[in-house]
Amino acid sequence: MSLFRKAGEKFEETKRAFTNAREPAFVCRSCEEPVSEEYEHCPHCGEAAVEPVE
Ligand SMILES: [Zn+2]
């Protein structure tokens, strides 16, 4: 239960980061970390799960 709650809080932080960013942002669908470029592989977790965010 607490694990799901923690994941939800992290997702809220990620959304806030996008709101504050003025340039196009990307996010890793695997670890939900925001990244500044459309990396082929996420610099945080190494998964090929980086996608653009609108
Ligand atoms: Zn990642």
N, CA, C, O and the ligand as a Tripos MOL2 file, in Angstrom:
@<TRIPOS>MOLECULE
protein
  217   215    55     0     0
PROTEIN
NO_CHARGES

@<TRIPOS>ATOM
      1 N           0.8260   -1.2000    0.0000 N.3       1 MET1
      2 CA          0.0000    0.0000    0.0000 C.3       1 MET1
      3 C           0.8710    1.2640    0.0000 C.2       1 MET1
      4 O           0.6870    2.1570   -0.8270 O.2       1 MET1
      5 N           1.8030    1.3220    0.9240 N.am      2 SER2
      6 CA          2.6540    2.5110    0.9930 C.3       2 SER2
      7 C           3.5020    2.6460   -0.2700 C.2       2 SER2
      8 O           3.8890    3.7480   -0.6580 O.2       2 SER2
      9 N           3.7830    1.5090   -0.9030 N.am      3 LEU3
     10 CA          4.5890    1.5600   -2.1210 C.3       3 LEU3
     11 C           3.8170    2.2810   -3.2240 C.2       3 LEU3
     12 O           4.3930    3.0860   -3.9560 O.2       3 LEU3
     13 N           2.5340    2.0030   -3.3470 N.am      4 PHE4
     14 CA          1.7210    2.6640   -4.3620 C.3       4 PHE4
     15 C           1.5950    4.1600   -4.0600 C.2       4 PHE4
     16 O           1.6320    4.9950   -4.9640 O.2       4 PHE4
     17 N           1.4500    4.4750   -2.7950 N.am      5 ARG5
     18 CA          1.3190    5.8770   -2.4200 C.3       5 ARG5
     19 C           2.5900    6.6320   -2.7850 C.2       5 ARG5
     20 O           2.5250    7.7540   -3.2870 O.2       5 ARG5
     21 N           3.7340    6.0290   -2.5360 N.am      6 LYS6
     22 CA          5.0000    6.6720   -2.8390 C.3       6 LYS6
     23 C           5.1240    6.9080   -4.3470 C.2       6 LYS6
     24 O           5.5750    7.9710   -4.7740 O.2       6 LYS6
     25 N           4.7320    5.9320   -5.1420 N.am      7 ALA7
     26 CA          4.7970    6.0810   -6.5970 C.3       7 ALA7
     27 C           3.9050    7.2290   -7.0470 C.2       7 ALA7
     28 O           4.2780    7.9910   -7.9390 O.2       7 ALA7
     29 N           2.7360    7.3600   -6.4410 N.am      8 GLY8
     30 CA          1.8230    8.4320   -6.8010 C.3       8 GLY8
     31 C           2.4160    9.7910   -6.4910 C.2       8 GLY8
     32 O           2.2800   10.7290   -7.2770 O.2       8 GLY8
     33 N           3.0710    9.8990   -5.3540 N.am      9 GLU9
     34 CA          3.6900   11.1760   -4.9940 C.3       9 GLU9
     35 C           4.7920   11.5360   -5.9780 C.2       9 GLU9
     36 O           4.9510   12.7000   -6.3460 O.2       9 GLU9
     37 N           5.5450   10.5430   -6.3960 N.am     10 LYS10
     38 CA          6.6220   10.7950   -7.3430 C.3      10 LYS10
     39 C           6.0450   11.2760   -8.6670 C.2      10 LYS10
     40 O           6.6120   12.1630   -9.3050 O.2      10 LYS10
     41 N           4.9330   10.7050   -9.0830 N.am     11 PHE11
     42 CA          4.3190   11.1130  -10.3340 C.3      11 PHE11
     43 C           3.8530   12.5670  -10.2280 C.2      11 PHE11
     44 O           3.9780   13.3220  -11.1920 O.2      11 PHE11
     45 N           3.3250   12.9630   -9.0870 N.am     12 GLU12
     46 CA          2.9130   14.3570   -8.9090 C.3      12 GLU12
     47 C           4.1160   15.2820   -9.0390 C.2      12 GLU12
     48 O           4.0100   16.3450   -9.6500 O.2      12 GLU12
     49 N           5.2460   14.9020   -8.4830 N.am     13 GLU13
     50 CA          6.4570   15.7140   -8.6110 C.3      13 GLU13
     51 C           6.8450   15.8480  -10.0740 C.2      13 GLU13
     52 O           7.2350   16.9260  -10.5220 O.2      13 GLU13
     53 N           6.7390   14.7670  -10.8110 N.am     14 THR14
     54 CA          7.0960   14.7770  -12.2300 C.3      14 THR14
     55 C           6.1900   15.7420  -12.9910 C.2      14 THR14
     56 O           6.6610   16.5060  -13.8340 O.2      14 THR14
     57 N           4.9080   15.7080  -12.7000 N.am     15 LYS15
     58 CA          3.9680   16.5970  -13.3860 C.3      15 LYS15
     59 C           4.2940   18.0530  -13.0730 C.2      15 LYS15
     60 O           4.2080   18.9140  -13.9490 O.2      15 LYS15
     61 N           4.6700   18.3290  -11.8230 N.am     16 ARG16
     62 CA          5.0350   19.7020  -11.4570 C.3      16 ARG16
     63 C           6.2530   20.1550  -12.2490 C.2      16 ARG16
     64 O           6.3090   21.3020  -12.6910 O.2      16 ARG16
     65 N           7.2080   19.2910  -12.4300 N.am     17 ALA17
     66 CA          8.4230   19.6290  -13.1720 C.3      17 ALA17
     67 C           8.0600   20.0280  -14.5980 C.2      17 ALA17
     68 O           8.6390   20.9670  -15.1440 O.2      17 ALA17
     69 N           7.1090   19.3270  -15.2030 N.am     18 PHE18
     70 CA          6.6940   19.6520  -16.5720 C.3      18 PHE18
     71 C           5.9980   21.0020  -16.5990 C.2      18 PHE18
     72 O           6.2100   21.7900  -17.5200 O.2      18 PHE18
     73 N           5.1850   21.2720  -15.6160 N.am     19 THR19
     74 CA          4.4520   22.5330  -15.5750 C.3      19 THR19
     75 C           5.4170   23.7110  -15.5060 C.2      19 THR19
     76 O           5.1680   24.7620  -16.0960 O.2      19 THR19
     77 N           6.5170   23.5300  -14.7820 N.am     20 ASN20
     78 CA          7.4750   24.6240  -14.6210 C.3      20 ASN20
     79 C           8.3880   24.7820  -15.8350 C.2      20 ASN20
     80 O           8.9510   25.8550  -16.0500 O.2      20 ASN20
     81 N           8.5360   23.7380  -16.6150 N.am     21 ALA21
     82 CA          9.4520   23.7880  -17.7510 C.3      21 ALA21
     83 C           8.8150   24.5440  -18.9110 C.2      21 ALA21
     84 O           7.6350   24.3590  -19.2100 O.2      21 ALA21
     85 N           9.5930   25.3840  -19.5530 N.am     22 ARG22
     86 CA          9.0850   26.1470  -20.6890 C.3      22 ARG22
     87 C           9.4710   25.4860  -22.0120 C.2      22 ARG22
     88 O           8.8710   25.7800  -23.0470 O.2      22 ARG22
     89 N          10.4360   24.6240  -21.9900 N.am     23 GLU23
     90 CA         10.8620   23.9560  -23.2190 C.3      23 GLU23
     91 C          10.2260   22.5730  -23.3040 C.2      23 GLU23
     92 O           9.7770   22.0280  -22.2960 O.2      23 GLU23
     93 N          10.1880   22.0130  -24.5000 N.am     24 PRO24
     94 CA          9.6250   20.6640  -24.6310 C.3      24 PRO24
     95 C          10.3190   19.6980  -23.6840 C.2      24 PRO24
     96 O          11.5410   19.7100  -23.5370 O.2      24 PRO24
     97 N           9.5210   18.8750  -23.0570 N.am     25 ALA25
     98 CA         10.0730   17.9450  -22.0680 C.3      25 ALA25
     99 C           9.7610   16.5120  -22.4770 C.2      25 ALA25
    100 O           8.8310   16.2350  -23.2350 O.2      25 ALA25
    101 N          10.5580   15.6410  -21.9540 N.am     26 PHE26
    102 CA         10.3640   14.2110  -22.2170 C.3      26 PHE26
    103 C          10.3330   13.4930  -20.8890 C.2      26 PHE26
    104 O          10.8460   13.9860  -19.8850 O.2      26 PHE26
    105 N           9.7340   12.3380  -20.8970 N.am     27 VAL27
    106 CA          9.6550   11.5670  -19.6710 C.3      27 VAL27
    107 C           9.9360   10.1000  -19.9660 C.2      27 VAL27
    108 O           9.6230    9.5920  -21.0420 O.2      27 VAL27
    109 N          10.5270    9.4410  -18.9930 N.am     28 CYS28
    110 CA         10.7510    8.0080  -19.1210 C.3      28 CYS28
    111 C           9.5370    7.2850  -18.5510 C.2      28 CYS28
    112 O           9.1710    7.4650  -17.3900 O.2      28 CYS28
    113 N           8.9250    6.4680  -19.3930 N.am     29 ARG29
    114 CA          7.7340    5.7470  -18.9170 C.3      29 ARG29
    115 C           8.1020    4.6570  -17.9270 C.2      29 ARG29
    116 O           7.2400    4.1560  -17.2050 O.2      29 ARG29
    117 N           9.3640    4.2890  -17.8860 N.am     30 SER30
    118 CA          9.7830    3.2090  -16.9990 C.3      30 SER30
    119 C           9.9740    3.7080  -15.5670 C.2      30 SER30
    120 O           9.4190    3.1290  -14.6320 O.2      30 SER30
    121 N          10.7520    4.7780  -15.3870 N.am     31 CYS31
    122 CA         11.0410    5.2730  -14.0290 C.3      31 CYS31
    123 C          10.3500    6.6040  -13.7630 C.2      31 CYS31
    124 O          10.4330    7.1220  -12.6490 O.2      31 CYS31
    125 N           9.6620    7.1770  -14.7690 N.am     32 GLU32
    126 CA          8.9080    8.4210  -14.6360 C.3      32 GLU32
    127 C           9.7770    9.6260  -14.3270 C.2      32 GLU32
    128 O           9.2990   10.6130  -13.7670 O.2      32 GLU32
    129 N          11.0600    9.5490  -14.6910 N.am     33 GLU33
    130 CA         11.9450   10.6960  -14.5020 C.3      33 GLU33
    131 C          11.8400   11.6160  -15.7200 C.2      33 GLU33
    132 O          11.8780   11.1340  -16.8520 O.2      33 GLU33
    133 N          11.7090   12.9150  -15.5150 N.am     34 PRO34
    134 CA         11.7210   13.8360  -16.6520 C.3      34 PRO34
    135 C          13.1300   13.9680  -17.2140 C.2      34 PRO34
    136 O          14.0980   14.0170  -16.4560 O.2      34 PRO34
    137 N          13.2500   14.0240  -18.5160 N.am     35 VAL35
    138 CA         14.5450   14.2220  -19.1650 C.3      35 VAL35
    139 C          14.4040   15.3440  -20.1820 C.2      35 VAL35
    140 O          13.3110   15.5800  -20.6980 O.2      35 VAL35
    141 N          15.5000   16.0360  -20.4750 N.am     36 SER36
    142 CA         15.4420   17.2410  -21.2970 C.3      36 SER36
    143 C          15.5350   16.9270  -22.7850 C.2      36 SER36
    144 O          15.2110   17.7730  -23.6190 O.2      36 SER36
    145 N          15.9720   15.7230  -23.1220 N.am     37 GLU37
    146 CA         16.0980   15.3570  -24.5300 C.3      37 GLU37
    147 C          15.4420   14.0080  -24.7650 C.2      37 GLU37
    148 O          15.2180   13.2300  -23.8380 O.2      37 GLU37
    149 N          15.1350   13.7490  -26.0510 N.am     38 GLU38
    150 CA         14.4990   12.4710  -26.3510 C.3      38 GLU38
    151 C          15.5740   11.3960  -26.4930 C.2      38 GLU38
    152 O          15.9130   10.9600  -27.5930 O.2      38 GLU38
    153 N          16.0950   10.9890  -25.3390 N.am     39 TYR39
    154 CA         17.1330    9.9620  -25.3390 C.3      39 TYR39
    155 C          16.5780    8.6410  -25.8660 C.2      39 TYR39
    156 O          15.4170    8.3020  -25.6350 O.2      39 TYR39
    157 N          17.4240    7.9100  -26.5710 N.am     40 GLU40
    158 CA         17.0060    6.5750  -26.9970 C.3      40 GLU40
    159 C          16.8780    5.6710  -25.7790 C.2      40 GLU40
    160 O          15.9930    4.8190  -25.7050 O.2      40 GLU40
    161 N          17.7890    5.8800  -24.8190 N.am     41 HIS41
    162 CA         17.7080    5.1300  -23.5720 C.3      41 HIS41
    163 C          17.7300    6.1170  -22.4130 C.2      41 HIS41
    164 O          18.5230    7.0590  -22.4100 O.2      41 HIS41
    165 N          16.8750    5.9050  -21.4450 N.am     42 CYS42
    166 CA         16.7610    6.7840  -20.2880 C.3      42 CYS42
    167 C          18.0970    6.8820  -19.5460 C.2      42 CYS42
    168 O          18.7040    5.8570  -19.2360 O.2      42 CYS42
    169 N          18.5670    8.1180  -19.2550 N.am     43 PRO43
    170 CA         19.8280    8.2840  -18.5240 C.3      43 PRO43
    171 C          19.7040    7.8780  -17.0570 C.2      43 PRO43
    172 O          20.7100    7.7170  -16.3650 O.2      43 PRO43
    173 N          18.4760    7.7150  -16.5870 N.am     44 HIS44
    174 CA         18.2630    7.3660  -15.1820 C.3      44 HIS44
    175 C          18.2280    5.8520  -14.9720 C.2      44 HIS44
    176 O          18.8720    5.3340  -14.0600 O.2      44 HIS44
    177 N          17.4810    5.1510  -15.8090 N.am     45 CYS45
    178 CA         17.3000    3.7170  -15.5780 C.3      45 CYS45
    179 C          17.7800    2.8690  -16.7530 C.2      45 CYS45
    180 O          17.8830    1.6490  -16.6300 O.2      45 CYS45
    181 N          18.0780    3.5060  -17.9000 N.am     46 GLY46
    182 CA         18.6350    2.7670  -19.0260 C.3      46 GLY46
    183 C          17.5920    2.1110  -19.9170 C.2      46 GLY46
    184 O          17.9410    1.4600  -20.9020 O.2      46 GLY46
    185 N          16.3100    2.2740  -19.5810 N.am     47 GLU47
    186 CA         15.2630    1.6660  -20.4050 C.3      47 GLU47
    187 C          14.9970    2.5300  -21.6440 C.2      47 GLU47
    188 O          15.1180    3.7530  -21.5890 O.2      47 GLU47
    189 N          14.6360    1.8920  -22.7540 N.am     48 ALA48
    190 CA         14.2790    2.6190  -23.9650 C.3      48 ALA48
    191 C          12.8120    2.9980  -23.8780 C.2      48 ALA48
    192 O          11.9800    2.4900  -24.6290 O.2      48 ALA48
    193 N          12.5050    3.8990  -22.9520 N.am     49 ALA49
    194 CA         11.0970    4.2220  -22.6760 C.3      49 ALA49
    195 C          10.8860    5.7310  -22.6030 C.2      49 ALA49
    196 O           9.9260    6.1860  -21.9800 O.2      49 ALA49
    197 N          11.7680    6.5190  -23.2300 N.am     50 VAL50
    198 CA         11.6310    7.9570  -23.1860 C.3      50 VAL50
    199 C          10.6440    8.4170  -24.2540 C.2      50 VAL50
    200 O          10.7680    8.0630  -25.4260 O.2      50 VAL50
    201 N           9.6590    9.2140  -23.8280 N.am     51 GLU51
    202 CA          8.6550    9.7090  -24.7570 C.3      51 GLU51
    203 C           8.4400   11.2000  -24.5460 C.2      51 GLU51
    204 O           8.6430   11.6980  -23.4390 O.2      51 GLU51
    205 N           8.0300   11.9250  -25.5910 N.am     52 PRO52
    206 CA          7.7450   13.3530  -25.4350 C.3      52 PRO52
    207 C           6.4790   13.5700  -24.6070 C.2      52 PRO52
    208 O           5.5650   12.7460  -24.5990 O.2      52 PRO52
    209 N           6.4600   14.6960  -23.9190 N.am     53 VAL53
    210 CA          5.3100   15.0680  -23.1130 C.3      53 VAL53
    211 C           4.7350   16.3720  -23.6300 C.2      53 VAL53
    212 O           5.4860   17.3000  -23.9300 O.2      53 VAL53
    213 N           3.4240   16.4610  -23.7410 N.am     54 GLU54
    214 CA          2.8110   17.7020  -24.2300 C.3      54 GLU54
    215 C           2.3630   18.5620  -23.0750 C.2      54 GLU54
    216 O           1.8230   19.6470  -23.2860 O.2      54 GLU54
    217 ZN         14.0020    5.7430  -16.8070 Zn       55 ZN55
@<TRIPOS>BOND
     1     1     2 1
     2     2     3 1
     3     3     4 2
     4     3     5 am
     5     5     6 1
     6     6     7 1
     7     7     8 2
     8     7     9 am
     9     9    10 1
    10    10    11 1
    11    11    12 2
    12    11    13 am
    13    13    14 1
    14    14    15 1
    15    15    16 2
    16    15    17 am
    17    17    18 1
    18    18    19 1
    19    19    20 2
    20    19    21 am
    21    21    22 1
    22    22    23 1
    23    23    24 2
    24    23    25 am
    25    25    26 1
    26    26    27 1
    27    27    28 2
    28    27    29 am
    29    29    30 1
    30    30    31 1
    31    31    32 2
    32    31    33 am
    33    33    34 1
    34    34    35 1
    35    35    36 2
    36    35    37 am
    37    37    38 1
    38    38    39 1
    39    39    40 2
    40    39    41 am
    41    41    42 1
    42    42    43 1
    43    43    44 2
    44    43    45 am
    45    45    46 1
    46    46    47 1
    47    47    48 2
    48    47    49 am
    49    49    50 1
    50    50    51 1
    51    51    52 2
    52    51    53 am
    53    53    54 1
    54    54    55 1
    55    55    56 2
    56    55    57 am
    57    57    58 1
    58    58    59 1
    59    59    60 2
    60    59    61 am
    61    61    62 1
    62    62    63 1
    63    63    64 2
    64    63    65 am
    65    65    66 1
    66    66    67 1
    67    67    68 2
    68    67    69 am
    69    69    70 1
    70    70    71 1
    71    71    72 2
    72    71    73 am
    73    73    74 1
    74    74    75 1
    75    75    76 2
    76    75    77 am
    77    77    78 1
    78    78    79 1
    79    79    80 2
    80    79    81 am
    81    81    82 1
    82    82    83 1
    83    83    84 2
    84    83    85 am
    85    85    86 1
    86    86    87 1
    87    87    88 2
    88    87    89 am
    89    89    90 1
    90    90    91 1
    91    91    92 2
    92    91    93 am
    93    93    94 1
    94    94    95 1
    95    95    96 2
    96    95    97 am
    97    97    98 1
    98    98    99 1
    99    99   100 2
   100    99   101 am
   101   101   102 1
   102   102   103 1
   103   103   104 2
   104   103   105 am
   105   105   106 1
   106   106   107 1
   107   107   108 2
   108   107   109 am
   109   109   110 1
   110   110   111 1
   111   111   112 2
   112   111   113 am
   113   113   114 1
   114   114   115 1
   115   115   116 2
   116   115   117 am
   117   117   118 1
   118   118   119 1
   119   119   120 2
   120   119   121 am
   121   121   122 1
   122   122   123 1
   123   123   124 2
   124   123   125 am
   125   125   126 1
   126   126   127 1
   127   127   128 2
   128   127   129 am
   129   129   130 1
   130   130   131 1
   131   131   132 2
   132   131   133 am
   133   133   134 1
   134   134   135 1
   135   135   136 2
   136   135   137 am
   137   137   138 1
   138   138   139 1
   139   139   140 2
   140   139   141 am
   141   141   142 1
   142   142   143 1
   143   143   144 2
   144   143   145 am
   145   145   146 1
   146   146   147 1
   147   147   148 2
   148   147   149 am
   149   149   150 1
   150   150   151 1
   151   151   152 2
   152   151   153 am
   153   153   154 1
   154   154   155 1
   155   155   156 2
   156   155   157 am
   157   157   158 1
   158   158   159 1
   159   159   160 2
   160   159   161 am
   161   161   162 1
   162   162   163 1
   163   163   164 2
   164   163   165 am
   165   165   166 1
   166   166   167 1
   167   167   168 2
   168   167   169 am
   169   169   170 1
   170   170   171 1
   171   171   172 2
   172   171   173 am
   173   173   174 1
   174   174   175 1
   175   175   176 2
   176   175   177 am
   177   177   178 1
   178   178   179 1
   179   179   180 2
   180   179   181 am
   181   181   182 1
   182   182   183 1
   183   183   184 2
   184   183   185 am
   185   185   186 1
   186   186   187 1
   187   187   188 2
   188   187   189 am
   189   189   190 1
   190   190   191 1
   191   191   192 2
   192   191   193 am
   193   193   194 1
   194   194   195 1
   195   195   196 2
   196   195   197 am
   197   197   198 1
   198   198   199 1
   199   199   200 2
   200   199   201 am
   201   201   202 1
   202   202   203 1
   203   203   204 2
   204   203   205 am
   205   205   206 1
   206   206   207 1
   207   207   208 2
   208   207   209 am
   209   209   210 1
   210   210   211 1
   211   211   212 2
   212   211   213 am
   213   213   214 1
   214   214   215 1
   215   215   216 2
@<TRIPOS>SUBSTRUCTURE
     1 MET1         2 RESIDUE 1 A MET
     2 SER2         6 RESIDUE 1 A SER
     3 LEU3        10 RESIDUE 1 A LEU
     4 PHE4        14 RESIDUE 1 A PHE
     5 ARG5        18 RESIDUE 1 A ARG
     6 LYS6        22 RESIDUE 1 A LYS
     7 ALA7        26 RESIDUE 1 A ALA
     8 GLY8        30 RESIDUE 1 A GLY
     9 GLU9        34 RESIDUE 1 A GLU
    10 LYS10       38 RESIDUE 1 A LYS
    11 PHE11       42 RESIDUE 1 A PHE
    12 GLU12       46 RESIDUE 1 A GLU
    13 GLU13       50 RESIDUE 1 A GLU
    14 THR14       54 RESIDUE 1 A THR
    15 LYS15       58 RESIDUE 1 A LYS
    16 ARG16       62 RESIDUE 1 A ARG
    17 ALA17       66 RESIDUE 1 A ALA
    18 PHE18       70 RESIDUE 1 A PHE
    19 THR19       74 RESIDUE 1 A THR
    20 ASN20       78 RESIDUE 1 A ASN
    21 ALA21       82 RESIDUE 1 A ALA
    22 ARG22       86 RESIDUE 1 A ARG
    23 GLU23       90 RESIDUE 1 A GLU
    24 PRO24       94 RESIDUE 1 A PRO
    25 ALA25       98 RESIDUE 1 A ALA
    26 PHE26      102 RESIDUE 1 A PHE
    27 VAL27      106 RESIDUE 1 A VAL
    28 CYS28      110 RESIDUE 1 A CYS
    29 ARG29      114 RESIDUE 1 A ARG
    30 SER30      118 RESIDUE 1 A SER
    31 CYS31      122 RESIDUE 1 A CYS
    32 GLU32      126 RESIDUE 1 A GLU
    33 GLU33      130 RESIDUE 1 A GLU
    34 PRO34      134 RESIDUE 1 A PRO
    35 VAL35      138 RESIDUE 1 A VAL
    36 SER36      142 RESIDUE 1 A SER
    37 GLU37      146 RESIDUE 1 A GLU
    38 GLU38      150 RESIDUE 1 A GLU
    39 TYR39      154 RESIDUE 1 A TYR
    40 GLU40      158 RESIDUE 1 A GLU
    41 HIS41      162 RESIDUE 1 A HIS
    42 CYS42      166 RESIDUE 1 A CYS
    43 PRO43      170 RESIDUE 1 A PRO
    44 HIS44      174 RESIDUE 1 A HIS
    45 CYS45      178 RESIDUE 1 A CYS
    46 GLY46      182 RESIDUE 1 A GLY
    47 GLU47      186 RESIDUE 1 A GLU
    48 ALA48      190 RESIDUE 1 A ALA
    49 ALA49      194 RESIDUE 1 A ALA
    50 VAL50      198 RESIDUE 1 A VAL
    51 GLU51      202 RESIDUE 1 A GLU
    52 PRO52      206 RESIDUE 1 A PRO
    53 VAL53      210 RESIDUE 1 A VAL
    54 GLU54      214 RESIDUE 1 A GLU
    55 ZN55       217 GROUP 0 **** ****
